[in-house]
Amino acid sequence: MIDQPKRLAFFLPNTFTALNMACGFASVIMSWNGQFYNASMILLLGAIFDSVDGRVARMTGTQSQFGEQFDSISDVVSFGIAPSFLVYNCFFKDMGRLGMVVSFIYLLCGALRLARFNANIDKVSSDYFQGLPIPTAALGLVGYVLLAIEFELIQSLTPFTIFYVVLYSVLMISNVPFYSFKNAAWVKTHKKRVLAIIFLLLALIFTYEQLMIGVITGAYVLGGLVYFITHKGALEDVFSWKSENDEVNENN
């Protein structure tokens, strides 16, 4: 039998995953009631929980296939359903079928992104994400909603809003590599500076959340696209893998 401390260790990361899902569920209820600011901010809290559960599992040595699948299901709720519901209620509710289609495109691409991630989890280099991660895409939509709350003019820019949502949707299922910073040499050799930058960003988000969430997410996405375009030759094979059958044929 598993002893009590070990049971608690397995339970802990899944608790954070469940809290992430709870944030997504709460966001759906809030956006349904027109509380767009609260619905956006609770998704930010969900993203924090999502970033913690994997780290806790690695720290306690309790990674499991169950935890990975539970995390993906939670992400579909918090970063797929909730953001698509949020932008629908905030921008597309009066657009009829077109609004539903645009919102669903985001949800569909998010689900496909997670399925591809699970299928290729042992193949993708930890240095890069294959396509935009779904939590980042969700924060991109959250940041846009918060900007629309701050600047009402954005709410009248319907064509641009459709383009923005579709762009983030397509980026999730693209092969554009987005840097993960997990094995960055600069991060490892400048830990104090990185910590200072993180605290600065957190302070800016805490003080100017309606501006900074969208700005920081947009800067990451734009930086990833510019880096991909300017280094396309060096990165074009980063997600090219040989199947097991190809390797067997080569060996024969």
C-alpha positions as CSV (number, residue, x, y, z in Angstrom):
1,M,0.0,0.0,0.0
2,I,1.1,3.6,-0.6
3,D,1.9,5.4,2.6
4,Q,0.1,8.6,3.6
5,P,2.8,11.1,2.7
6,K,3.1,9.5,-0.8
7,R,-0.7,9.7,-1.2
8,L,-0.6,13.4,-0.3
9,A,2.2,14.0,-2.8
10,F,0.2,12.4,-5.6
11,F,-2.9,14.4,-4.5
12,L,-1.2,17.8,-4.4
13,P,-0.5,18.5,-8.1
14,N,-4.0,17.2,-9.1
15,T,-5.5,19.7,-6.6
16,F,-3.9,22.6,-8.5
17,T,-5.2,21.1,-11.8
18,A,-8.7,20.9,-10.3
19,L,-8.4,24.6,-9.1
20,N,-7.4,25.5,-12.7
21,M,-10.6,23.8,-14.0
22,A,-12.6,25.5,-11.3
23,C,-11.3,28.9,-12.5
24,G,-12.4,28.1,-16.0
25,F,-15.9,27.1,-14.9
26,A,-16.2,30.2,-12.8
27,S,-15.1,32.3,-15.8
28,V,-17.9,30.8,-17.9
29,I,-20.5,31.7,-15.3
30,M,-19.1,35.3,-14.9
31,S,-19.0,36.0,-18.6
32,W,-22.5,34.7,-19.0
33,N,-23.5,37.3,-16.4
34,G,-21.6,40.0,-18.2
35,Q,-18.9,40.3,-15.6
36,F,-16.1,40.4,-18.2
37,Y,-13.4,41.8,-15.9
38,N,-13.9,39.2,-13.2
39,A,-14.2,36.4,-15.9
40,S,-10.8,37.6,-17.3
41,M,-9.0,37.9,-14.1
42,I,-10.0,34.5,-12.8
43,L,-8.6,32.9,-16.0
44,L,-5.3,34.6,-15.1
45,L,-5.5,32.9,-11.7
46,G,-6.2,29.6,-13.5
47,A,-3.1,30.1,-15.6
48,I,-1.1,30.5,-12.4
49,F,-2.5,27.2,-11.0
50,D,-1.7,25.6,-14.4
51,S,1.9,26.7,-14.2
52,V,2.2,25.3,-10.6
53,D,0.7,21.8,-11.0
54,G,3.4,20.5,-13.3
55,R,6.2,21.9,-11.2
56,V,4.8,20.4,-8.1
57,A,4.5,17.0,-9.8
58,R,8.2,17.2,-10.9
59,M,9.4,18.4,-7.4
60,T,7.5,15.5,-5.7
61,G,8.3,12.9,-8.3
62,T,4.6,12.2,-8.9
63,Q,4.4,12.7,-12.6
64,S,1.8,10.2,-14.1
65,Q,-0.1,9.6,-17.3
66,F,-3.3,10.2,-15.3
67,G,-2.0,13.7,-14.2
68,E,-1.1,14.5,-17.8
69,Q,-4.5,13.6,-19.1
70,F,-6.3,15.4,-16.3
71,D,-4.2,18.5,-16.9
72,S,-5.2,18.5,-20.6
73,I,-8.9,18.1,-19.9
74,S,-8.6,21.0,-17.4
75,D,-6.9,23.1,-20.0
76,V,-9.7,22.5,-22.5
77,V,-12.1,23.9,-19.9
78,S,-10.0,26.9,-18.6
79,F,-8.1,27.9,-21.8
80,G,-10.5,26.5,-24.5
81,I,-14.1,26.8,-23.5
82,A,-13.9,29.7,-21.1
83,P,-12.0,32.1,-23.4
84,S,-14.1,31.3,-26.4
85,F,-17.2,31.8,-24.3
86,L,-15.7,35.1,-22.9
87,V,-15.0,36.6,-26.4
88,Y,-18.4,35.4,-27.7
89,N,-20.3,37.2,-24.9
90,C,-18.1,40.2,-25.0
91,F,-17.8,40.8,-28.7
92,F,-19.8,38.4,-30.9
93,K,-23.1,37.8,-29.1
94,D,-25.1,40.0,-31.5
95,M,-23.4,38.6,-34.6
96,G,-25.5,35.5,-34.9
97,R,-23.9,32.4,-36.5
98,L,-20.7,34.2,-37.5
99,G,-20.0,35.0,-33.8
100,M,-20.6,31.4,-32.8
101,V,-18.3,30.1,-35.6
102,V,-15.4,32.4,-34.8
103,S,-15.6,31.5,-31.1
104,F,-15.8,27.8,-31.9
105,I,-12.8,28.1,-34.2
106,Y,-10.7,29.1,-31.1
107,L,-12.1,26.2,-29.0
108,L,-11.5,23.7,-31.8
109,C,-7.9,24.8,-32.4
110,G,-7.2,24.8,-28.7
111,A,-8.4,21.2,-28.4
112,L,-6.4,20.2,-31.5
113,R,-3.3,21.9,-30.0
114,L,-3.7,19.9,-26.8
115,A,-4.2,16.6,-28.6
116,R,-1.1,17.2,-30.8
117,F,0.9,18.1,-27.7
118,N,-0.1,14.8,-26.0
119,A,0.7,12.8,-29.1
120,N,4.1,14.4,-29.6
121,I,5.1,14.9,-26.0
122,D,8.1,12.6,-26.2
123,K,9.2,14.1,-29.6
124,V,9.1,17.9,-29.2
125,S,12.3,19.6,-27.9
126,S,11.7,21.2,-24.6
127,D,13.4,24.3,-26.0
128,Y,10.4,25.2,-28.2
129,F,6.6,24.9,-28.1
130,Q,5.1,23.5,-31.3
131,G,2.6,26.3,-32.0
132,L,1.4,28.8,-29.5
133,P,0.6,27.1,-26.1
134,I,-3.1,27.2,-25.3
135,P,-2.6,29.1,-21.9
136,T,-0.7,31.8,-23.8
137,A,-3.5,32.0,-26.4
138,A,-6.1,32.3,-23.7
139,L,-4.2,35.1,-22.0
140,G,-4.0,36.8,-25.4
141,L,-7.8,36.8,-25.5
142,V,-8.1,37.8,-21.9
143,G,-5.7,40.7,-22.5
144,Y,-7.8,41.8,-25.5
145,V,-11.0,41.8,-23.5
146,L,-9.4,43.8,-20.7
147,L,-8.1,46.3,-23.3
148,A,-11.7,46.6,-24.6
149,I,-13.0,47.3,-21.1
150,E,-10.4,50.0,-20.7
151,F,-10.8,51.5,-24.2
152,E,-14.4,51.2,-25.4
153,L,-13.4,52.0,-29.0
154,I,-12.0,48.5,-29.3
155,Q,-15.5,47.1,-28.9
156,S,-16.5,48.7,-32.2
157,L,-13.5,47.2,-34.2
158,T,-15.4,43.9,-35.0
159,P,-13.4,43.0,-38.1
160,F,-10.1,43.4,-36.3
161,T,-11.5,41.4,-33.3
162,I,-12.4,38.5,-35.6
163,F,-9.0,38.6,-37.2
164,Y,-7.3,38.7,-33.7
165,V,-9.2,35.7,-32.4
166,V,-8.7,33.7,-35.6
167,L,-5.0,34.6,-35.6
168,Y,-4.4,33.3,-32.1
169,S,-6.5,30.2,-33.0
170,V,-4.4,29.4,-36.1
171,L,-1.1,30.0,-34.2
172,M,-2.0,27.3,-31.8
173,I,-2.2,24.6,-34.5
174,S,0.7,26.1,-36.5
175,N,4.3,24.8,-36.6
176,V,5.7,28.1,-35.5
177,P,8.2,27.4,-32.7
178,F,7.7,29.6,-29.6
179,Y,10.6,29.6,-27.2
180,S,9.9,27.9,-23.9
181,F,12.9,29.4,-21.9
182,K,13.1,26.0,-20.0
183,N,16.7,25.4,-21.0
184,A,17.8,28.9,-21.9
185,A,21.5,29.4,-21.1
186,W,21.0,33.1,-20.3
187,V,18.3,32.3,-17.8
188,K,20.5,29.8,-16.0
189,T,23.5,32.1,-15.8
190,H,21.5,35.3,-14.9
191,K,19.0,33.9,-12.3
192,K,19.0,37.1,-10.2
193,R,18.2,39.2,-13.3
194,V,15.5,36.8,-14.4
195,L,14.0,36.9,-10.9
196,A,14.1,40.7,-10.9
197,I,12.4,40.8,-14.4
198,I,9.7,38.4,-13.1
199,F,9.0,40.6,-10.1
200,L,8.9,43.7,-12.3
201,L,6.4,42.1,-14.7
202,L,4.3,40.9,-11.8
203,A,4.3,44.4,-10.3
204,L,3.3,45.9,-13.6
205,I,0.5,43.3,-14.0
206,F,-0.7,44.0,-10.5
207,T,-0.7,47.7,-11.1
208,Y,-1.9,48.0,-14.7
209,E,-3.5,44.6,-15.3
210,Q,-5.9,45.9,-18.0
211,L,-3.0,47.0,-20.1
212,M,-0.1,44.7,-19.2
213,I,-1.6,41.3,-19.7
214,G,-2.3,42.0,-23.4
215,V,1.0,43.9,-23.9
216,I,3.1,41.1,-22.4
217,T,1.3,38.3,-24.2
218,G,1.4,40.3,-27.5
219,A,5.1,41.0,-27.1
220,Y,5.8,37.2,-26.6
221,V,3.7,36.3,-29.7
222,L,5.2,39.0,-31.9
223,G,8.7,38.2,-30.8
224,G,8.1,34.5,-31.6
225,L,6.8,35.4,-35.0
226,V,9.7,37.8,-35.8
227,Y,12.3,35.2,-34.6
228,F,10.7,32.5,-36.7
229,I,10.7,34.7,-39.8
230,T,14.3,35.9,-39.3
231,H,15.6,32.4,-38.4
232,K,13.4,30.3,-40.6
233,G,16.3,28.4,-42.1
234,A,17.6,27.3,-38.8
235,L,14.2,26.3,-37.4
236,E,12.4,24.7,-40.3
237,D,13.3,21.2,-39.2
238,V,12.8,21.6,-35.5
239,F,9.5,19.7,-35.6
240,S,10.5,17.1,-38.2
241,W,10.6,13.6,-36.8
242,K,11.1,10.2,-38.4
243,S,8.5,7.6,-37.6
244,E,9.4,4.2,-36.2
245,N,8.7,2.6,-39.5
246,D,11.1,5.0,-41.3
247,E,13.8,4.2,-38.8
248,V,13.3,0.4,-39.3
249,N,13.4,0.8,-43.1
250,E,16.7,2.7,-42.9
251,N,18.3,0.1,-40.6
252,N,17.2,-2.6,-43.0
